[in-house]
Amino acid sequence: MKILKLLFRLGQLNTSDLAQRVGGNYTSTLKHLELLEREKLIEQRVSGRTRFFRFANSPKAQATMKLLEEWENLERKHS
């Protein structure tokens, strides 16, 4: 969820930035990203040796983004 929330808020991040922001190491974060990619929630773009991840353009990803939007709205109302 931390990865999905970051991508929702920031749009696109590379693996190292995501690992740092979620407090994980590169390898474990990459495994989570690969799982999310297999599930068609996110997609990657490679630039040189850097992988950038963002939400995919799939029905599952769109539904997840709607859920995250509602979650953010509820957090704003209760803070």
mmJSON file of the N, C-alpha and C atoms, coordinates in Angstrom:
{"data_MODEL":{"atom_site":{
"group_PDB":["ATOM","ATOM","ATOM","ATOM","ATOM","ATOM","ATOM","ATOM","ATOM","ATOM","ATOM","ATOM","ATOM","ATOM","ATOM","ATOM","ATOM","ATOM","ATOM","ATOM","ATOM","ATOM","ATOM","ATOM","ATOM","ATOM","ATOM","ATOM","ATOM","ATOM","ATOM","ATOM","ATOM","ATOM","ATOM","ATOM","ATOM","ATOM","ATOM","ATOM","ATOM","ATOM","ATOM","ATOM","ATOM","ATOM","ATOM","ATOM","ATOM","ATOM","ATOM","ATOM","ATOM","ATOM","ATOM","ATOM","ATOM","ATOM","ATOM","ATOM","ATOM","ATOM","ATOM","ATOM","ATOM","ATOM","ATOM","ATOM","ATOM","ATOM","ATOM","ATOM","ATOM","ATOM","ATOM","ATOM","ATOM","ATOM","ATOM","ATOM","ATOM","ATOM","ATOM","ATOM","ATOM","ATOM","ATOM","ATOM","ATOM","ATOM","ATOM","ATOM","ATOM","ATOM","ATOM","ATOM","ATOM","ATOM","ATOM","ATOM","ATOM","ATOM","ATOM","ATOM","ATOM","ATOM","ATOM","ATOM","ATOM","ATOM","ATOM","ATOM","ATOM","ATOM","ATOM","ATOM","ATOM","ATOM","ATOM","ATOM","ATOM","ATOM","ATOM","ATOM","ATOM","ATOM","ATOM","ATOM","ATOM","ATOM","ATOM","ATOM","ATOM","ATOM","ATOM","ATOM","ATOM","ATOM","ATOM","ATOM","ATOM","ATOM","ATOM","ATOM","ATOM","ATOM","ATOM","ATOM","ATOM","ATOM","ATOM","ATOM","ATOM","ATOM","ATOM","ATOM","ATOM","ATOM","ATOM","ATOM","ATOM","ATOM","ATOM","ATOM","ATOM","ATOM","ATOM","ATOM","ATOM","ATOM","ATOM","ATOM","ATOM","ATOM","ATOM","ATOM","ATOM","ATOM","ATOM","ATOM","ATOM","ATOM","ATOM","ATOM","ATOM","ATOM","ATOM","ATOM","ATOM","ATOM","ATOM","ATOM","ATOM","ATOM","ATOM","ATOM","ATOM","ATOM","ATOM","ATOM","ATOM","ATOM","ATOM","ATOM","ATOM","ATOM","ATOM","ATOM","ATOM","ATOM","ATOM","ATOM","ATOM","ATOM","ATOM","ATOM","ATOM","ATOM","ATOM","ATOM","ATOM","ATOM","ATOM","ATOM","ATOM","ATOM","ATOM","ATOM","ATOM","ATOM","ATOM","ATOM","ATOM","ATOM","ATOM","ATOM","ATOM"],
"id":[1,2,3,4,5,6,7,8,9,10,11,12,13,14,15,16,17,18,19,20,21,22,23,24,25,26,27,28,29,30,31,32,33,34,35,36,37,38,39,40,41,42,43,44,45,46,47,48,49,50,51,52,53,54,55,56,57,58,59,60,61,62,63,64,65,66,67,68,69,70,71,72,73,74,75,76,77,78,79,80,81,82,83,84,85,86,87,88,89,90,91,92,93,94,95,96,97,98,99,100,101,102,103,104,105,106,107,108,109,110,111,112,113,114,115,116,117,118,119,120,121,122,123,124,125,126,127,128,129,130,131,132,133,134,135,136,137,138,139,140,141,142,143,144,145,146,147,148,149,150,151,152,153,154,155,156,157,158,159,160,161,162,163,164,165,166,167,168,169,170,171,172,173,174,175,176,177,178,179,180,181,182,183,184,185,186,187,188,189,190,191,192,193,194,195,196,197,198,199,200,201,202,203,204,205,206,207,208,209,210,211,212,213,214,215,216,217,218,219,220,221,222,223,224,225,226,227,228,229,230,231,232,233,234,235,236,237],
"type_symbol":["N","C","C","N","C","C","N","C","C","N","C","C","N","C","C","N","C","C","N","C","C","N","C","C","N","C","C","N","C","C","N","C","C","N","C","C","N","C","C","N","C","C","N","C","C","N","C","C","N","C","C","N","C","C","N","C","C","N","C","C","N","C","C","N","C","C","N","C","C","N","C","C","N","C","C","N","C","C","N","C","C","N","C","C","N","C","C","N","C","C","N","C","C","N","C","C","N","C","C","N","C","C","N","C","C","N","C","C","N","C","C","N","C","C","N","C","C","N","C","C","N","C","C","N","C","C","N","C","C","N","C","C","N","C","C","N","C","C","N","C","C","N","C","C","N","C","C","N","C","C","N","C","C","N","C","C","N","C","C","N","C","C","N","C","C","N","C","C","N","C","C","N","C","C","N","C","C","N","C","C","N","C","C","N","C","C","N","C","C","N","C","C","N","C","C","N","C","C","N","C","C","N","C","C","N","C","C","N","C","C","N","C","C","N","C","C","N","C","C","N","C","C","N","C","C","N","C","C","N","C","C","N","C","C","N","C","C"],
"label_atom_id":["N","CA","C","N","CA","C","N","CA","C","N","CA","C","N","CA","C","N","CA","C","N","CA","C","N","CA","C","N","CA","C","N","CA","C","N","CA","C","N","CA","C","N","CA","C","N","CA","C","N","CA","C","N","CA","C","N","CA","C","N","CA","C","N","CA","C","N","CA","C","N","CA","C","N","CA","C","N","CA","C","N","CA","C","N","CA","C","N","CA","C","N","CA","C","N","CA","C","N","CA","C","N","CA","C","N","CA","C","N","CA","C","N","CA","C","N","CA","C","N","CA","C","N","CA","C","N","CA","C","N","CA","C","N","CA","C","N","CA","C","N","CA","C","N","CA","C","N","CA","C","N","CA","C","N","CA","C","N","CA","C","N","CA","C","N","CA","C","N","CA","C","N","CA","C","N","CA","C","N","CA","C","N","CA","C","N","CA","C","N","CA","C","N","CA","C","N","CA","C","N","CA","C","N","CA","C","N","CA","C","N","CA","C","N","CA","C","N","CA","C","N","CA","C","N","CA","C","N","CA","C","N","CA","C","N","CA","C","N","CA","C","N","CA","C","N","CA","C","N","CA","C","N","CA","C","N","CA","C","N","CA","C","N","CA","C","N","CA","C","N","CA","C","N","CA","C"],
"label_alt_id":[null,null,null,null,null,null,null,null,null,null,null,null,null,null,null,null,null,null,null,null,null,null,null,null,null,null,null,null,null,null,null,null,null,null,null,null,null,null,null,null,null,null,null,null,null,null,null,null,null,null,null,null,null,null,null,null,null,null,null,null,null,null,null,null,null,null,null,null,null,null,null,null,null,null,null,null,null,null,null,null,null,null,null,null,null,null,null,null,null,null,null,null,null,null,null,null,null,null,null,null,null,null,null,null,null,null,null,null,null,null,null,null,null,null,null,null,null,null,null,null,null,null,null,null,null,null,null,null,null,null,null,null,null,null,null,null,null,null,null,null,null,null,null,null,null,null,null,null,null,null,null,null,null,null,null,null,null,null,null,null,null,null,null,null,null,null,null,null,null,null,null,null,null,null,null,null,null,null,null,null,null,null,null,null,null,null,null,null,null,null,null,null,null,null,null,null,null,null,null,null,null,null,null,null,null,null,null,null,null,null,null,null,null,null,null,null,null,null,null,null,null,null,null,null,null,null,null,null,null,null,null,null,null,null,null,null,null],
"label_comp_id":["MET","MET","MET","LYS","LYS","LYS","ILE","ILE","ILE","LEU","LEU","LEU","LYS","LYS","LYS","LEU","LEU","LEU","LEU","LEU","LEU","PHE","PHE","PHE","ARG","ARG","ARG","LEU","LEU","LEU","GLY","GLY","GLY","GLN","GLN","GLN","LEU","LEU","LEU","ASN","ASN","ASN","THR","THR","THR","SER","SER","SER","ASP","ASP","ASP","LEU","LEU","LEU","ALA","ALA","ALA","GLN","GLN","GLN","ARG","ARG","ARG","VAL","VAL","VAL","GLY","GLY","GLY","GLY","GLY","GLY","ASN","ASN","ASN","TYR","TYR","TYR","THR","THR","THR","SER","SER","SER","THR","THR","THR","LEU","LEU","LEU","LYS","LYS","LYS","HIS","HIS","HIS","LEU","LEU","LEU","GLU","GLU","GLU","LEU","LEU","LEU","LEU","LEU","LEU","GLU","GLU","GLU","ARG","ARG","ARG","GLU","GLU","GLU","LYS","LYS","LYS","LEU","LEU","LEU","ILE","ILE","ILE","GLU","GLU","GLU","GLN","GLN","GLN","ARG","ARG","ARG","VAL","VAL","VAL","SER","SER","SER","GLY","GLY","GLY","ARG","ARG","ARG","THR","THR","THR","ARG","ARG","ARG","PHE","PHE","PHE","PHE","PHE","PHE","ARG","ARG","ARG","PHE","PHE","PHE","ALA","ALA","ALA","ASN","ASN","ASN","SER","SER","SER","PRO","PRO","PRO","LYS","LYS","LYS","ALA","ALA","ALA","GLN","GLN","GLN","ALA","ALA","ALA","THR","THR","THR","MET","MET","MET","LYS","LYS","LYS","LEU","LEU","LEU","LEU","LEU","LEU","GLU","GLU","GLU","GLU","GLU","GLU","TRP","TRP","TRP","GLU","GLU","GLU","ASN","ASN","ASN","LEU","LEU","LEU","GLU","GLU","GLU","ARG","ARG","ARG","LYS","LYS","LYS","HIS","HIS","HIS","SER","SER","SER"],
"label_asym_id":["A","A","A","A","A","A","A","A","A","A","A","A","A","A","A","A","A","A","A","A","A","A","A","A","A","A","A","A","A","A","A","A","A","A","A","A","A","A","A","A","A","A","A","A","A","A","A","A","A","A","A","A","A","A","A","A","A","A","A","A","A","A","A","A","A","A","A","A","A","A","A","A","A","A","A","A","A","A","A","A","A","A","A","A","A","A","A","A","A","A","A","A","A","A","A","A","A","A","A","A","A","A","A","A","A","A","A","A","A","A","A","A","A","A","A","A","A","A","A","A","A","A","A","A","A","A","A","A","A","A","A","A","A","A","A","A","A","A","A","A","A","A","A","A","A","A","A","A","A","A","A","A","A","A","A","A","A","A","A","A","A","A","A","A","A","A","A","A","A","A","A","A","A","A","A","A","A","A","A","A","A","A","A","A","A","A","A","A","A","A","A","A","A","A","A","A","A","A","A","A","A","A","A","A","A","A","A","A","A","A","A","A","A","A","A","A","A","A","A","A","A","A","A","A","A","A","A","A","A","A","A","A","A","A","A","A","A"],
"label_entity_id":["1","1","1","1","1","1","1","1","1","1","1","1","1","1","1","1","1","1","1","1","1","1","1","1","1","1","1","1","1","1","1","1","1","1","1","1","1","1","1","1","1","1","1","1","1","1","1","1","1","1","1","1","1","1","1","1","1","1","1","1","1","1","1","1","1","1","1","1","1","1","1","1","1","1","1","1","1","1","1","1","1","1","1","1","1","1","1","1","1","1","1","1","1","1","1","1","1","1","1","1","1","1","1","1","1","1","1","1","1","1","1","1","1","1","1","1","1","1","1","1","1","1","1","1","1","1","1","1","1","1","1","1","1","1","1","1","1","1","1","1","1","1","1","1","1","1","1","1","1","1","1","1","1","1","1","1","1","1","1","1","1","1","1","1","1","1","1","1","1","1","1","1","1","1","1","1","1","1","1","1","1","1","1","1","1","1","1","1","1","1","1","1","1","1","1","1","1","1","1","1","1","1","1","1","1","1","1","1","1","1","1","1","1","1","1","1","1","1","1","1","1","1","1","1","1","1","1","1","1","1","1","1","1","1","1","1","1"],
"label_seq_id":[1,1,1,2,2,2,3,3,3,4,4,4,5,5,5,6,6,6,7,7,7,8,8,8,9,9,9,10,10,10,11,11,11,12,12,12,13,13,13,14,14,14,15,15,15,16,16,16,17,17,17,18,18,18,19,19,19,20,20,20,21,21,21,22,22,22,23,23,23,24,24,24,25,25,25,26,26,26,27,27,27,28,28,28,29,29,29,30,30,30,31,31,31,32,32,32,33,33,33,34,34,34,35,35,35,36,36,36,37,37,37,38,38,38,39,39,39,40,40,40,41,41,41,42,42,42,43,43,43,44,44,44,45,45,45,46,46,46,47,47,47,48,48,48,49,49,49,50,50,50,51,51,51,52,52,52,53,53,53,54,54,54,55,55,55,56,56,56,57,57,57,58,58,58,59,59,59,60,60,60,61,61,61,62,62,62,63,63,63,64,64,64,65,65,65,66,66,66,67,67,67,68,68,68,69,69,69,70,70,70,71,71,71,72,72,72,73,73,73,74,74,74,75,75,75,76,76,76,77,77,77,78,78,78,79,79,79],
"pdbx_PDB_ins_code":[null,null,null,null,null,null,null,null,null,null,null,null,null,null,null,null,null,null,null,null,null,null,null,null,null,null,null,null,null,null,null,null,null,null,null,null,null,null,null,null,null,null,null,null,null,null,null,null,null,null,null,null,null,null,null,null,null,null,null,null,null,null,null,null,null,null,null,null,null,null,null,null,null,null,null,null,null,null,null,null,null,null,null,null,null,null,null,null,null,null,null,null,null,null,null,null,null,null,null,null,null,null,null,null,null,null,null,null,null,null,null,null,null,null,null,null,null,null,null,null,null,null,null,null,null,null,null,null,null,null,null,null,null,null,null,null,null,null,null,null,null,null,null,null,null,null,null,null,null,null,null,null,null,null,null,null,null,null,null,null,null,null,null,null,null,null,null,null,null,null,null,null,null,null,null,null,null,null,null,null,null,null,null,null,null,null,null,null,null,null,null,null,null,null,null,null,null,null,null,null,null,null,null,null,null,null,null,null,null,null,null,null,null,null,null,null,null,null,null,null,null,null,null,null,null,null,null,null,null,null,null,null,null,null,null,null,null],
"Cartn_x":[0.821,0.0,0.865,1.997,2.861,3.338,3.711,4.18,3.052,1.882,0.754,0.38,0.394,0.068,1.094,2.375,3.411,3.238,2.995,2.818,1.56,0.54,-0.686,-0.41,0.328,0.599,1.616,2.658,3.776,3.82,3.057,2.97,3.957,5.244,6.26,7.519,8.091,9.329,10.195,11.501,12.373,12.492,13.079,13.139,13.847,14.97,15.731,14.935,14.282,13.464,12.325,11.681,10.601,11.115,12.236,12.799,13.1,13.691,14.032,12.784,11.789,10.575,9.727,9.759,8.984,9.797,11.084,11.927,12.36,12.415,12.84,14.15,14.664,15.878,15.502,16.471,16.248,15.662,16.247,15.83,14.394,14.042,12.671,11.661,12.02,11.131,10.929,11.997,11.891,10.981,11.049,10.163,8.706,8.425,7.056,6.6,7.488,7.159,6.876,7.664,7.45,6.112,5.73,4.425,3.301,3.412,2.391,2.316,3.446,3.467,2.795,3.061,2.407,0.891,0.449,-0.99,-1.618,-0.808,-1.264,-1.699,-1.148,-1.438,-0.476,0.783,1.784,2.513,3.237,4.067,5.392,6.382,7.693,8.156,9.008,9.686,11.162,11.983,13.416,14.124,14.991,15.818,17.253,18.034,19.386,19.311,19.888,19.838,18.785,17.995,17.014,15.621,14.91,13.516,12.605,11.666,10.665,9.327,8.595,7.3,6.2,5.042,3.846,2.63,1.456,0.24,0.044,-0.414,-0.704,-2.045,-2.304,-3.584,-4.43,-4.862,-5.672,-6.888,-7.941,-9.121,-8.797,-7.936,-7.569,-6.818,-5.922,-5.167,-6.093,-7.021,-7.962,-8.825,-9.284,-10.09,-9.272,-8.017,-7.134,-6.909,-6.73,-6.538,-7.787,-8.971,-10.207,-10.286,-9.904,-9.875,-8.908,-7.722,-6.733,-7.197,-7.89,-8.434,-9.438,-10.326,-11.307,-10.618,-9.61,-8.84,-8.213,-7.586,-6.972,-8.024,-9.177,-10.253,-10.699,-10.831,-11.228,-10.16,-8.9,-7.82,-7.826,-8.098,-8.154,-9.307,-10.449,-11.629,-11.409,-10.637,-10.456,-9.187,-8.484,-7.274,-7.45],
"Cartn_y":[-1.195,0.0,1.26,1.217,2.395,2.75,1.754,1.988,2.579,1.996,2.485,3.912,4.21,5.56,6.569,6.197,7.102,7.358,6.303,6.469,7.282,7.102,7.881,9.366,9.66,11.055,11.721,10.966,11.576,11.254,10.279,9.959,8.923,9.165,8.252,8.376,7.23,7.207,6.055,6.183,5.061,4.125,2.974,1.933,2.419,3.092,3.564,4.569,5.509,6.491,5.808,4.857,4.139,3.379,2.687,1.923,2.848,3.985,4.929,5.47,5.822,6.43,5.444,4.155,3.169,2.561,2.894,2.384,0.943,0.505,-0.862,-0.867,-2.052,-2.124,-2.28,-2.078,-2.088,-3.419,-4.526,-5.849,-6.178,-5.952,-6.277,-5.346,-4.079,-3.14,-3.549,-3.957,-4.397,-5.614,-6.535,-7.71,-7.293,-6.327,-5.829,-5.139,-4.359,-3.678,-4.684,-5.732,-6.762,-7.463,-7.695,-8.298,-7.363,-6.085,-5.119,-5.0,-5.139,-5.096,-6.338,-7.498,-8.734,-8.648,-7.954,-7.79,-6.685,-6.053,-4.999,-3.722,-3.504,-2.279,-1.168,-1.532,-0.542,-0.997,-0.078,-0.394,0.324,-0.155,0.472,1.011,2.021,2.595,2.586,2.11,2.024,3.141,3.838,4.882,4.59,4.058,3.616,2.438,2.595,1.525,1.786,2.836,3.231,2.786,2.188,1.791,2.799,3.33,4.235,3.512,3.643,2.975,4.005,3.666,4.501,3.587,4.134,3.335,2.948,1.751,1.263,1.833,1.696,2.099,0.84,0.29,-0.928,-0.708,-1.484,-1.329,-1.538,-2.5,-2.768,-1.57,-0.98,0.185,1.378,1.583,2.696,2.552,1.337,1.091,1.34,0.951,1.165,2.654,3.408,4.854,5.523,5.058,5.61,5.323,4.114,3.756,4.67,4.877,5.731,7.181,7.631,8.991,9.147,8.172,8.216,8.151,7.31,7.17,8.514,9.187,10.496,11.517,11.484,12.415,12.198,10.937,10.64,11.086,10.884,11.332,12.839,13.562,15.024,15.497,14.82,15.211,14.986,13.94,13.584,14.16,14.999,15.587,17.052],
"Cartn_z":[0.0,0.0,0.0,0.699,0.731,-0.675,-1.433,-2.804,-3.642,-3.556,-4.347,-3.957,-2.656,-2.211,-2.729,-2.707,-3.225,-4.713,-5.469,-6.909,-7.214,-6.407,-6.595,-6.347,-5.279,-4.911,-5.839,-6.23,-6.949,-8.437,-8.872,-10.291,-10.768,-10.574,-11.098,-10.24,-9.881,-9.103,-9.572,-9.336,-9.665,-8.465,-8.695,-7.671,-6.414,-6.572,-5.406,-4.582,-5.247,-4.534,-3.776,-4.423,-3.762,-2.546,-2.697,-1.577,-0.401,-0.685,0.373,1.057,0.287,0.845,1.642,1.28,2.048,3.183,3.234,4.308,4.11,2.872,2.57,1.818,1.578,0.778,-0.693,-1.549,-2.997,-3.469,-3.012,-3.497,-3.115,-1.867,-1.447,-2.12,-2.271,-2.947,-4.399,-5.072,-6.46,-6.587,-5.636,-5.661,-5.542,-4.671,-4.531,-5.815,-6.412,-7.663,-8.776,-8.854,-9.88,-9.675,-8.423,-8.128,-8.572,-8.242,-8.654,-10.172,-10.821,-12.286,-12.886,-12.308,-12.796,-12.642,-11.613,-11.363,-12.202,-13.061,-13.98,-13.257,-12.044,-11.317,-11.692,-11.939,-12.308,-13.557,-14.151,-15.312,-15.14,-15.85,-15.746,-17.083,-16.97,-18.124,-17.764,-18.682,-18.428,-19.176,-18.459,-19.044,-18.626,-19.561,-19.218,-18.269,-17.09,-16.078,-15.016,-15.184,-14.178,-14.592,-13.64,-13.862,-13.17,-13.924,-13.374,-13.363,-12.266,-12.13,-11.977,-12.544,-12.441,-12.56,-12.288,-12.431,-13.89,-14.094,-15.442,-15.907,-17.177,-17.745,-17.907,-16.771,-16.778,-15.885,-16.094,-15.235,-13.754,-13.448,-12.055,-11.465,-12.236,-11.763,-11.567,-12.494,-12.381,-11.132,-10.837,-9.64,-8.381,-8.402,-7.252,-7.021,-8.097,-7.955,-7.391,-7.776,-7.216,-5.717,-5.319,-3.908,-3.141,-3.686,-3.03,-2.95,-3.969,-3.947,-2.811,-2.659,-1.571,-0.214,-0.097,1.132,1.508,0.52,0.765,1.198,0.554,0.925,2.369,2.78,4.152,5.143,4.796,5.684,5.857,4.78,4.848,5.732,5.613,6.41,7.895,8.232,9.649,10.257,9.517,10.11,10.428],
"occupancy":[1.0,1.0,1.0,1.0,1.0,1.0,1.0,1.0,1.0,1.0,1.0,1.0,1.0,1.0,1.0,1.0,1.0,1.0,1.0,1.0,1.0,1.0,1.0,1.0,1.0,1.0,1.0,1.0,1.0,1.0,1.0,1.0,1.0,1.0,1.0,1.0,1.0,1.0,1.0,1.0,1.0,1.0,1.0,1.0,1.0,1.0,1.0,1.0,1.0,1.0,1.0,1.0,1.0,1.0,1.0,1.0,1.0,1.0,1.0,1.0,1.0,1.0,1.0,1.0,1.0,1.0,1.0,1.0,1.0,1.0,1.0,1.0,1.0,1.0,1.0,1.0,1.0,1.0,1.0,1.0,1.0,1.0,1.0,1.0,1.0,1.0,1.0,1.0,1.0,1.0,1.0,1.0,1.0,1.0,1.0,1.0,1.0,1.0,1.0,1.0,1.0,1.0,1.0,1.0,1.0,1.0,1.0,1.0,1.0,1.0,1.0,1.0,1.0,1.0,1.0,1.0,1.0,1.0,1.0,1.0,1.0,1.0,1.0,1.0,1.0,1.0,1.0,1.0,1.0,1.0,1.0,1.0,1.0,1.0,1.0,1.0,1.0,1.0,1.0,1.0,1.0,1.0,1.0,1.0,1.0,1.0,1.0,1.0,1.0,1.0,1.0,1.0,1.0,1.0,1.0,1.0,1.0,1.0,1.0,1.0,1.0,1.0,1.0,1.0,1.0,1.0,1.0,1.0,1.0,1.0,1.0,1.0,1.0,1.0,1.0,1.0,1.0,1.0,1.0,1.0,1.0,1.0,1.0,1.0,1.0,1.0,1.0,1.0,1.0,1.0,1.0,1.0,1.0,1.0,1.0,1.0,1.0,1.0,1.0,1.0,1.0,1.0,1.0,1.0,1.0,1.0,1.0,1.0,1.0,1.0,1.0,1.0,1.0,1.0,1.0,1.0,1.0,1.0,1.0,1.0,1.0,1.0,1.0,1.0,1.0,1.0,1.0,1.0,1.0,1.0,1.0,1.0,1.0,1.0,1.0,1.0,1.0],
"B_iso_or_equiv":[0.0,0.0,0.0,0.0,0.0,0.0,0.0,0.0,0.0,0.0,0.0,0.0,0.0,0.0,0.0,0.0,0.0,0.0,0.0,0.0,0.0,0.0,0.0,0.0,0.0,0.0,0.0,0.0,0.0,0.0,0.0,0.0,0.0,0.0,0.0,0.0,0.0,0.0,0.0,0.0,0.0,0.0,0.0,0.0,0.0,0.0,0.0,0.0,0.0,0.0,0.0,0.0,0.0,0.0,0.0,0.0,0.0,0.0,0.0,0.0,0.0,0.0,0.0,0.0,0.0,0.0,0.0,0.0,0.0,0.0,0.0,0.0,0.0,0.0,0.0,0.0,0.0,0.0,0.0,0.0,0.0,0.0,0.0,0.0,0.0,0.0,0.0,0.0,0.0,0.0,0.0,0.0,0.0,0.0,0.0,0.0,0.0,0.0,0.0,0.0,0.0,0.0,0.0,0.0,0.0,0.0,0.0,0.0,0.0,0.0,0.0,0.0,0.0,0.0,0.0,0.0,0.0,0.0,0.0,0.0,0.0,0.0,0.0,0.0,0.0,0.0,0.0,0.0,0.0,0.0,0.0,0.0,0.0,0.0,0.0,0.0,0.0,0.0,0.0,0.0,0.0,0.0,0.0,0.0,0.0,0.0,0.0,0.0,0.0,0.0,0.0,0.0,0.0,0.0,0.0,0.0,0.0,0.0,0.0,0.0,0.0,0.0,0.0,0.0,0.0,0.0,0.0,0.0,0.0,0.0,0.0,0.0,0.0,0.0,0.0,0.0,0.0,0.0,0.0,0.0,0.0,0.0,0.0,0.0,0.0,0.0,0.0,0.0,0.0,0.0,0.0,0.0,0.0,0.0,0.0,0.0,0.0,0.0,0.0,0.0,0.0,0.0,0.0,0.0,0.0,0.0,0.0,0.0,0.0,0.0,0.0,0.0,0.0,0.0,0.0,0.0,0.0,0.0,0.0,0.0,0.0,0.0,0.0,0.0,0.0,0.0,0.0,0.0,0.0,0.0,0.0,0.0,0.0,0.0,0.0,0.0,0.0],
"pdbx_formal_charge":[null,null,null,null,null,null,null,null,null,null,null,null,null,null,null,null,null,null,null,null,null,null,null,null,null,null,null,null,null,null,null,null,null,null,null,null,null,null,null,null,null,null,null,null,null,null,null,null,null,null,null,null,null,null,null,null,null,null,null,null,null,null,null,null,null,null,null,null,null,null,null,null,null,null,null,null,null,null,null,null,null,null,null,null,null,null,null,null,null,null,null,null,null,null,null,null,null,null,null,null,null,null,null,null,null,null,null,null,null,null,null,null,null,null,null,null,null,null,null,null,null,null,null,null,null,null,null,null,null,null,null,null,null,null,null,null,null,null,null,null,null,null,null,null,null,null,null,null,null,null,null,null,null,null,null,null,null,null,null,null,null,null,null,null,null,null,null,null,null,null,null,null,null,null,null,null,null,null,null,null,null,null,null,null,null,null,null,null,null,null,null,null,null,null,null,null,null,null,null,null,null,null,null,null,null,null,null,null,null,null,null,null,null,null,null,null,null,null,null,null,null,null,null,null,null,null,null,null,null,null,null,null,null,null,null,null,null],
"auth_seq_id":[1,1,1,2,2,2,3,3,3,4,4,4,5,5,5,6,6,6,7,7,7,8,8,8,9,9,9,10,10,10,11,11,11,12,12,12,13,13,13,14,14,14,15,15,15,16,16,16,17,17,17,18,18,18,19,19,19,20,20,20,21,21,21,22,22,22,23,23,23,24,24,24,25,25,25,26,26,26,27,27,27,28,28,28,29,29,29,30,30,30,31,31,31,32,32,32,33,33,33,34,34,34,35,35,35,36,36,36,37,37,37,38,38,38,39,39,39,40,40,40,41,41,41,42,42,42,43,43,43,44,44,44,45,45,45,46,46,46,47,47,47,48,48,48,49,49,49,50,50,50,51,51,51,52,52,52,53,53,53,54,54,54,55,55,55,56,56,56,57,57,57,58,58,58,59,59,59,60,60,60,61,61,61,62,62,62,63,63,63,64,64,64,65,65,65,66,66,66,67,67,67,68,68,68,69,69,69,70,70,70,71,71,71,72,72,72,73,73,73,74,74,74,75,75,75,76,76,76,77,77,77,78,78,78,79,79,79],
"auth_comp_id":["MET","MET","MET","LYS","LYS","LYS","ILE","ILE","ILE","LEU","LEU","LEU","LYS","LYS","LYS","LEU","LEU","LEU","LEU","LEU","LEU","PHE","PHE","PHE","ARG","ARG","ARG","LEU","LEU","LEU","GLY","GLY","GLY","GLN","GLN","GLN","LEU","LEU","LEU","ASN","ASN","ASN","THR","THR","THR","SER","SER","SER","ASP","ASP","ASP","LEU","LEU","LEU","ALA","ALA","ALA","GLN","GLN","GLN","ARG","ARG","ARG","VAL","VAL","VAL","GLY","GLY","GLY","GLY","GLY","GLY","ASN","ASN","ASN","TYR","TYR","TYR","THR","THR","THR","SER","SER","SER","THR","THR","THR","LEU","LEU","LEU","LYS","LYS","LYS","HIS","HIS","HIS","LEU","LEU","LEU","GLU","GLU","GLU","LEU","LEU","LEU","LEU","LEU","LEU","GLU","GLU","GLU","ARG","ARG","ARG","GLU","GLU","GLU","LYS","LYS","LYS","LEU","LEU","LEU","ILE","ILE","ILE","GLU","GLU","GLU","GLN","GLN","GLN","ARG","ARG","ARG","VAL","VAL","VAL","SER","SER","SER","GLY","GLY","GLY","ARG","ARG","ARG","THR","THR","THR","ARG","ARG","ARG","PHE","PHE","PHE","PHE","PHE","PHE","ARG","ARG","ARG","PHE","PHE","PHE","ALA","ALA","ALA","ASN","ASN","ASN","SER","SER","SER","PRO","PRO","PRO","LYS","LYS","LYS","ALA","ALA","ALA","GLN","GLN","GLN","ALA","ALA","ALA","THR","THR","THR","MET","MET","MET","LYS","LYS","LYS","LEU","LEU","LEU","LEU","LEU","LEU","GLU","GLU","GLU","GLU","GLU","GLU","TRP","TRP","TRP","GLU","GLU","GLU","ASN","ASN","ASN","LEU","LEU","LEU","GLU","GLU","GLU","ARG","ARG","ARG","LYS","LYS","LYS","HIS","HIS","HIS","SER","SER","SER"],
"auth_asym_id":["A","A","A","A","A","A","A","A","A","A","A","A","A","A","A","A","A","A","A","A","A","A","A","A","A","A","A","A","A","A","A","A","A","A","A","A","A","A","A","A","A","A","A","A","A","A","A","A","A","A","A","A","A","A","A","A","A","A","A","A","A","A","A","A","A","A","A","A","A","A","A","A","A","A","A","A","A","A","A","A","A","A","A","A","A","A","A","A","A","A","A","A","A","A","A","A","A","A","A","A","A","A","A","A","A","A","A","A","A","A","A","A","A","A","A","A","A","A","A","A","A","A","A","A","A","A","A","A","A","A","A","A","A","A","A","A","A","A","A","A","A","A","A","A","A","A","A","A","A","A","A","A","A","A","A","A","A","A","A","A","A","A","A","A","A","A","A","A","A","A","A","A","A","A","A","A","A","A","A","A","A","A","A","A","A","A","A","A","A","A","A","A","A","A","A","A","A","A","A","A","A","A","A","A","A","A","A","A","A","A","A","A","A","A","A","A","A","A","A","A","A","A","A","A","A","A","A","A","A","A","A","A","A","A","A","A","A"],
"auth_atom_id":["N","CA","C","N","CA","C","N","CA","C","N","CA","C","N","CA","C","N","CA","C","N","CA","C","N","CA","C","N","CA","C","N","CA","C","N","CA","C","N","CA","C","N","CA","C","N","CA","C","N","CA","C","N","CA","C","N","CA","C","N","CA","C","N","CA","C","N","CA","C","N","CA","C","N","CA","C","N","CA","C","N","CA","C","N","CA","C","N","CA","C","N","CA","C","N","CA","C","N","CA","C","N","CA","C","N","CA","C","N","CA","C","N","CA","C","N","CA","C","N","CA","C","N","CA","C","N","CA","C","N","CA","C","N","CA","C","N","CA","C","N","CA","C","N","CA","C","N","CA","C","N","CA","C","N","CA","C","N","CA","C","N","CA","C","N","CA","C","N","CA","C","N","CA","C","N","CA","C","N","CA","C","N","CA","C","N","CA","C","N","CA","C","N","CA","C","N","CA","C","N","CA","C","N","CA","C","N","CA","C","N","CA","C","N","CA","C","N","CA","C","N","CA","C","N","CA","C","N","CA","C","N","CA","C","N","CA","C","N","CA","C","N","CA","C","N","CA","C","N","CA","C","N","CA","C","N","CA","C","N","CA","C","N","CA","C","N","CA","C","N","CA","C","N","CA","C"],
"pdbx_PDB_model_num":[1,1,1,1,1,1,1,1,1,1,1,1,1,1,1,1,1,1,1,1,1,1,1,1,1,1,1,1,1,1,1,1,1,1,1,1,1,1,1,1,1,1,1,1,1,1,1,1,1,1,1,1,1,1,1,1,1,1,1,1,1,1,1,1,1,1,1,1,1,1,1,1,1,1,1,1,1,1,1,1,1,1,1,1,1,1,1,1,1,1,1,1,1,1,1,1,1,1,1,1,1,1,1,1,1,1,1,1,1,1,1,1,1,1,1,1,1,1,1,1,1,1,1,1,1,1,1,1,1,1,1,1,1,1,1,1,1,1,1,1,1,1,1,1,1,1,1,1,1,1,1,1,1,1,1,1,1,1,1,1,1,1,1,1,1,1,1,1,1,1,1,1,1,1,1,1,1,1,1,1,1,1,1,1,1,1,1,1,1,1,1,1,1,1,1,1,1,1,1,1,1,1,1,1,1,1,1,1,1,1,1,1,1,1,1,1,1,1,1,1,1,1,1,1,1,1,1,1,1,1,1,1,1,1,1,1,1]
}}}
